[in-house]
């Protein structure tokens, strides 16, 4: 019964978020890009915000960063189909440069305005682990600015009893110019996700 209610809650949340006017970002974005995944997910992945591809498609992580994430999840042993994926900010923030829309980092007021949706997604899904990918996601998950470097790669207790894991955003890996560094950083990312994989396997055994 609990999961049926969660499903209903999630569908209602998605519909409500489609009309969100909590900050100004909705004015230029094509649409709200809400989270997606099974209601029974025990892992929630939180990114920064939709990119250009996500804004047009209306789905999270369908662009180049999403493809890299899918590859890393597979290598880490995380079943992507059993994970709920969302973003800290649900509208695409950008500056137009001719025909190109250049991604802009959300600021603190925008992250705060959107945090209600993250909190309500967590409440509907009840994941055991929240993976914050990048500084914007970490700020949303912890409710404050949280450095990636010194918090990365270990399970952190959240006030609500859940665990959190901090890592980089896959788009960071795409931007690295040095091929050798890119390989090393990608492997670190996979290693971080292996922590999530261990928790997913443990939950599957307990089920």
C-alpha positions in Angstrom: 0.0 0.0 0.0 2.8 2.4 0.9 4.3 2.1 -2.6 1.0 2.7 -4.3 0.6 5.9 -2.3 4.2 6.9 -3.1 3.4 6.4 -6.8 0.3 8.6 -6.5 2.3 11.2 -4.6 5.0 11.2 -7.3 2.6 11.6 -10.2 0.9 14.5 -8.3 4.3 16.1 -7.6 5.3 15.9 -11.2 2.1 17.6 -12.3 2.4 20.3 -9.6 6.1 20.9 -10.5 5.2 21.5 -14.1 3.6 24.8 -13.0 6.3 25.8 -10.6 6.9 29.6 -10.4 9.1 29.6 -7.3 11.9 31.3 -9.1 12.4 33.1 -12.4 14.1 30.2 -14.3 10.7 28.9 -15.6 10.4 32.0 -17.8 13.1 31.0 -20.3 13.2 27.2 -19.9 11.1 25.0 -22.2 9.6 23.0 -19.4 10.1 21.6 -15.9 12.3 18.5 -15.9 11.2 16.4 -13.0 12.9 13.3 -11.6 12.3 9.8 -13.1 12.7 6.2 -11.9 10.9 3.5 -10.0 9.0 4.5 -6.9 10.6 1.5 -5.1 14.2 2.9 -5.7 16.5 2.6 -2.7 19.0 4.9 -4.4 18.3 8.5 -5.6 20.8 10.2 -7.8 20.7 14.0 -7.6 22.4 16.1 -10.3 22.6 19.9 -10.8 20.0 21.0 -13.3 18.7 20.0 -16.8 21.0 20.7 -19.7 20.0 21.7 -23.2 19.0 18.2 -24.3 17.1 17.6 -21.1 15.2 20.9 -21.3 14.0 20.0 -24.8 13.2 16.3 -24.1 11.7 16.9 -20.6 13.7 14.0 -19.1 16.7 14.1 -16.8 20.2 12.9 -17.9 19.5 12.2 -21.6 22.4 14.2 -22.9 26.2 13.6 -23.0 26.5 13.7 -19.2 23.6 11.2 -18.9 25.4 8.8 -21.3 28.5 9.0 -19.2 26.5 8.4 -16.1 24.9 5.4 -17.6 28.3 3.9 -18.6 29.7 4.6 -15.1 26.7 3.1 -13.3 27.0 -0.1 -15.4 30.8 -0.3 -14.7 30.1 0.2 -11.0 27.5 -2.5 -10.9 24.5 -0.3 -10.2 21.2 -1.3 -11.9 20.2 1.9 -13.6 16.6 0.7 -14.0 16.2 0.5 -10.1 17.6 4.1 -9.5 15.6 7.3 -9.2 17.3 10.2 -11.0 16.6 13.9 -10.5 18.2 17.3 -10.3 18.5 19.9 -7.6 17.1 22.5 -9.9 14.3 21.5 -12.3 14.6 24.3 -14.9 17.5 24.8 -17.4 19.5 28.0 -16.5 21.4 29.3 -19.5 22.6 32.4 -21.5 21.9 32.5 -25.2 24.9 32.8 -27.5 23.5 32.9 -31.0 21.8 29.6 -31.6 23.6 27.9 -28.6 22.3 28.0 -25.1 25.2 28.0 -22.6 24.7 26.4 -19.3 24.9 28.6 -16.2 25.4 27.4 -12.6 22.3 27.9 -10.4 22.8 30.3 -7.5 21.8 29.8 -3.9 18.4 31.4 -4.0 17.5 29.3 -7.1 18.7 26.1 -5.3 16.6 27.1 -2.2 13.5 27.8 -4.3 13.7 24.4 -5.8 14.6 22.4 -2.7 11.0 21.8 -1.8 10.7 19.4 -4.9 13.8 17.5 -3.8 12.5 17.1 -0.3 9.1 16.0 -1.5 10.7 13.5 -3.9 12.7 12.0 -1.0 9.5 11.8 1.0 7.6 10.0 -1.8 10.3 7.5 -2.6 12.0 6.9 0.7 15.5 6.0 -0.6 18.1 4.5 1.6 20.9 6.5 -0.1 21.0 9.9 -1.8 24.0 10.4 -4.2 24.8 14.1 -4.6 26.6 14.6 -7.9 28.4 18.0 -7.9 28.4 21.1 -5.7 24.9 22.2 -6.6 23.4 18.8 -5.8 25.4 18.6 -2.5 24.1 22.1 -1.5 20.5 20.9 -2.1 20.9 17.6 -0.3 22.7 19.0 2.8 20.9 22.4 2.8 24.2 24.2 2.8 27.3 24.7 0.7 29.2 21.4 0.9 32.7 21.0 -0.6 33.0 18.0 -2.8 36.7 17.2 -2.2 36.7 16.6 1.6 33.3 14.9 1.6 33.7 12.7 -1.4 33.6 8.9 -1.6 32.2 8.0 1.9 28.8 7.5 3.4 27.5 10.5 5.4 24.5 10.3 7.8 21.7 12.7 7.0 19.4 14.1 9.8 16.5 12.0 8.5 18.4 8.8 9.0 19.3 8.3 5.4 22.8 8.0 4.0 24.3 10.5 1.5 27.3 10.0 -0.9 29.0 13.0 -2.5 30.8 12.8 -5.8 31.4 14.8 -8.9 28.9 15.5 -11.6 29.5 13.5 -14.9 29.6 16.8 -16.9 32.8 17.7 -14.9 34.4 14.6 -16.5 33.4 15.7 -19.9 35.1 19.1 -19.5 38.5 17.8 -18.4 40.9 18.7 -21.2 43.7 16.2 -20.3 43.0 12.7 -21.5 45.0 11.0 -18.7 43.3 13.1 -16.0 40.0 12.3 -17.6 40.6 8.5 -17.3 41.8 8.8 -13.7 38.8 11.0 -12.7 36.3 8.8 -14.5 37.7 5.8 -12.5 37.3 7.7 -9.3 33.7 8.4 -10.2 33.1 4.7 -10.9 34.7 3.9 -7.5 32.3 6.3 -5.8 29.4 4.7 -7.5 30.6 1.2 -6.4 29.7 2.3 -2.8 26.1 2.8 -4.1 26.3 -0.6 -5.8 27.2 -2.3 -2.6 24.2 -0.8 -0.8 21.9 -1.7 -3.7 23.1 -5.3 -3.6 22.7 -5.4 0.2 19.1 -4.2 -0.1 18.4 -6.8 -2.8 19.6 -9.6 -0.6 17.5 -8.3 2.4 14.4 -8.1 0.2 
